[in-house]
């Protein structure tokens, strides 16, 4: 019979200590593993799988903790505490930049952190249509929250600001180039306007300057004519012919008789031009004055500027709308009157008969 070896108290204590150490190591390892999994989850799992885009605004002087709280409230991060620790780890808590940011709920925390740390602010897409006046452009910018219309109006008429660009005129009308722009809210009014003027000067090339000199025209005169062409027709193929009409009239010392110039000179125009409007005494009434009006009536695009400088080689002196986006061009008044009757008077009389 084999006798069991008795375990001494010292050995029992030793085994107990080994067990406790093993359990502690296991428990620590398990906690560490869970912590790693949790950190990994926070780092590489977005708040939502569904991509919901949001624009948030970080105010000047906002603390990183308040930014994290805002992001959490908007569902753009899962944990503000973890995000704060992450920001501190990357030194971003001292380098956040104020502005608007475009974020979405499918972004990872590091992506969000990179955007706000490096000031990758949201840029509003602004499309300036060809032929818009400076007033219309100002309203468009104000609607996007980029400028205050009153401040904008003061700047585009500021003599010192205008002269700094070498522009001759009472305002920047004609020099704000129609284009698609991307502006951030914190760019500032002067920077926004300056970038649009810079775009104009990149389009108005030395070739255009030389051509203007050949025609005996100043830049202001070219833009004035181009703006009239722009407002008269939206059909690019017609622009050289419209330009020819006005060049021919200028050569013959005939009034331009352009409705858009008359409208530009009327305050609070209601949309319907009248006989009284055509008789109004304004510097822009080209039915009463001869030659070009004092300055541009809108901001023309490149094609209208080109047409003003390179008119078609045709003898036209008149044109009338066909009511389909195109015009009928005539060389004499008799032909023009026939076209007016055909395209304007006759359809009106017919419609009036059908709808008494």
Residue pairs with C-beta under 8 A, 6 or more apart in sequence:
39 82
42 78
42 79
42 82
42 109
43 86
43 108
43 109
43 110
44 108
45 78
45 108
46 105
46 106
46 107
46 108
47 75
47 76
47 77
47 78
47 105
48 75
48 105
48 106
49 106
50 105
50 106
51 104
51 105
51 106
52 75
52 104
52 105
52 106
53 102
53 103
53 104
54 74
54 75
54 76
54 102
54 103
54 104
54 105
55 100
55 101
55 102
55 103
55 122
56 70
56 71
56 74
56 76
56 100
56 101
56 103
57 99
57 100
57 101
57 185
58 67
58 70
58 96
58 97
58 98
58 99
58 101
58 116
59 98
60 98
61 98
62 96
62 98
64 84
64 87
64 88
64 92
64 93
64 94
64 96
65 80
65 84
67 96
67 116
68 77
68 80
68 81
68 83
68 84
68 87
69 80
71 77
71 80
71 83
71 103
71 112
72 78
72 79
72 80
72 83
74 103
75 105
76 103
76 104
76 105
76 107
76 112
77 83
77 109
77 112
78 109
82 109
83 109
83 112
83 113
84 93
86 92
86 109
86 110
86 113
87 93
87 113
87 117
90 113
90 117
92 113
92 116
92 117
95 117
96 116
96 117
97 116
97 117
97 118
97 119
97 121
98 186
99 119
99 121
99 122
99 184
99 185
99 186
100 121
100 122
100 184
100 185
100 186
101 115
101 116
101 120
101 121
101 122
102 122
103 112
103 115
114 120
121 184
121 185
121 186
122 184
122 185
123 182
123 183
123 184
124 144
124 145
124 146
124 182
124 183
124 184
124 185
125 180
125 181
125 182
126 140
126 141
126 144
126 146
126 180
126 181
126 182
126 183
127 180
127 181
128 137
128 140
128 176
128 177
128 178
128 179
128 180
128 181
128 196
128 299
129 178
130 178
130 230
130 234
130 299
130 300
130 301
130 303
130 304
131 178
131 227
131 230
131 231
131 234
131 298
131 299
131 300
131 301
131 304
132 140
132 178
132 298
132 299
133 173
133 264
133 297
133 298
133 299
134 156
134 171
134 172
134 173
134 176
134 299
135 153
137 176
137 299
138 147
138 149
138 152
138 153
138 156
139 149
141 147
141 152
141 183
141 192
142 148
142 149
142 152
144 183
145 185
146 183
146 185
146 187
146 192
147 189
147 192
148 189
151 189
152 189
152 193
155 161
155 189
155 190
155 193
156 162
156 171
156 172
156 173
156 176
156 193
157 170
157 171
157 172
161 190
161 193
162 169
162 170
162 171
162 172
165 175
165 197
165 201
167 175
167 197
168 218
168 219
168 220
169 175
169 220
169 295
169 296
170 294
170 295
171 295
172 193
172 197
173 227
173 295
173 296
173 297
173 298
173 299
174 220
174 223
174 224
174 226
174 227
174 295
174 296
174 298
174 299
174 300
175 197
175 200
175 223
175 296
175 299
176 193
176 196
176 197
176 200
176 299
177 196
177 197
177 199
177 200
177 203
177 299
177 301
178 299
178 300
178 301
179 196
179 199
181 192
181 195
181 196
181 199
183 192
183 195
203 302
203 305
204 219
204 305
208 222
208 305
208 306
208 309
209 219
211 309
211 310
212 218
212 219
212 221
212 222
212 309
215 222
215 309
217 225
220 295
220 296
221 292
222 305
222 308
222 309
223 295
223 296
223 300
223 305
223 308
224 292
224 293
224 294
224 295
224 296
224 297
225 243
225 246
225 292
225 308
226 296
226 300
226 304
226 305
226 307
226 308
227 296
227 297
227 298
227 299
227 300
227 304
228 246
228 256
228 258
228 260
228 261
228 297
229 239
229 242
229 243
229 246
229 300
229 304
229 307
229 308
230 298
230 300
230 301
230 304
231 258
231 260
231 297
231 298
232 242
232 258
232 260
232 319
233 239
233 242
233 327
234 325
235 325
235 326
236 303
238 326
238 327
239 303
239 304
239 306
239 307
240 307
240 310
240 311
240 312
241 311
241 312
241 314
241 316
241 319
241 327
241 329
242 307
242 319
242 327
243 307
243 308
243 310
243 311
243 312
244 311
244 312
244 313
244 314
244 316
245 316
245 317
245 318
245 319
245 329
246 256
246 258
246 311
247 311
248 315
248 316
248 317
249 255
249 256
249 257
249 317
250 256
250 291
250 292
252 317
253 290
254 290
254 317
255 286
255 287
255 288
255 289
255 290
256 286
256 290
256 291
256 292
257 286
257 287
258 286
259 273
260 297
260 298
261 284
261 285
261 286
261 293
261 297
262 273
262 277
262 278
262 280
262 282
262 284
262 285
262 286
262 287
263 269
263 273
263 277
264 284
264 293
264 297
264 298
265 280
265 282
265 283
265 284
265 285
265 293
266 277
266 280
266 282
269 277
278 285
278 287
279 285
279 287
279 288
280 288
281 288
283 289
283 293
283 294
284 293
284 294
284 297
286 292
286 293
300 308
314 329
315 331
316 329
316 330
316 331
317 330
317 331
317 332
317 333
317 336
318 329
318 330
318 331
318 332
318 333
318 335
318 336
318 339
319 327
319 328
319 329
319 330
320 327
320 328
320 330
320 336
320 339
320 340
320 343
320 344
321 327
321 343
321 344
322 328
322 343
323 343
323 344
323 347
328 339
328 342
328 343
330 336
330 339
